[in-house]
Amino acid sequence: MLERKTMLSISVTALIWLVSLRTLSTALDPTLEGTWRDWKATHGKEYALQEEESFRRAVWEDNLKMIDDHNKQADLGKYTYWLGMNHFGDLTNEELDNRLHYLFSDFDNVTKGNGIMFKSSADPDIPDQVDWRIKGAVTKVKDQGNCRSSWSFSATGALEGMHFKKTGKLVSLSEQNLIDCSKQQGNKGCKGGMMHLAFESVKKRGGIDSEQSYPYDGEVGFCRYKPEESVTRCNSFGRIQKGDEKGLQEAVAKIGPVSVGIDARSTKFHFYKSGIFGSHNKGLKQITHDMLIVGYNDSRKDSGYWILKNSWSNVWGEKGYMRLAKGSNECAVANYAPISSRPCCRPDPIPRRLSVDNCGAEGKKNWRAPPAKLMCYSALVDFPPSVLHLIASSEEKERASPARCGLPTRARAGEVKNGASCLA
């Protein structure tokens, strides 16, 4: 976790503005003095000038009142979630909003055509509830600090879960690796980014380092990625059809933790503490923050929810997590959800044509000789059979020569037409 102790500096213009607001100090509640001191000590807050502290104290008191008023109404049943004071307590609504990122104004065109479309199926075997934390596929809650890098934490979370499913090992991956090394793909470091561009960066470079070997510092630097330290790869990625919560649920159930973008433009979102959050915002949705869906629960009718991991430390929410109302695309949770995938094994330095000898002893049982050209499905090996069959029947197939497929191209026997397949 980043060191929380911060010293807020202000410009001459800001100082004049704060002095003009000095009258706010006369309205401060003296009964809250002890609570204010405790809050500052807990979160390592210090202020350069008394005028600034008076202003921050007034903002904090306003936020505290908003929290108390909301919780009283929640206790009466008006809301299904409760708020709590946290490290954002001395920030205004405008400052909270500025912590979010608005990287692309034409979001739909930016994401259009990126990755293979994942569409929901009629599979009746999707469980009512899933929690990848219990299965051991989720690392500890992290803290992005003042860097607007939620996209990198969302991306590493998905890659960590993917790596766990393949190897049974949970390794914390480096967000700093993505911040420093995905600028060429279009990400903006601490000014925002997108998960599918992070996946593309990992694919281009051939891997991503661990958090231990490439630690987080919350600032943009030069790329220090070391291939020899690489933990896992991302061969390609798919995406959920915009607004398809059923498809998102199927992906979480069958593939693992999924990166999602959300609309977090709500003061109450920043002070969420517990319960099932619903934004009640019926206006135009905009992706401003990124999280990781690690599960869901549909066991109770009309009270389903997603389980989302945030990157605002374990002080926020339910120890760093949020339960978000499911079924009405709350906070645009299903509008942007890229899915990472990786091949079943590390590639040979020189790609070889798939042959029966490459399949291994078990794979030989299901060997099918390849035709002159085959469908290259190495990007989809993490997808379960029903999903692979669904995608194989779509129009978004990638036709490639055997040499382009790498070693070994694995597919499910009988589910990919006209393609070599060996099932280990």
Order of alpha helices (4+ residues) and beta strands (2+ residues): beta-alpha-alpha-beta-alpha-beta-alpha-alpha-beta-beta-alpha-alpha-alpha-beta-beta-beta-alpha-beta-alpha-beta-beta-beta-beta-beta-alpha-beta-alpha-beta-alpha
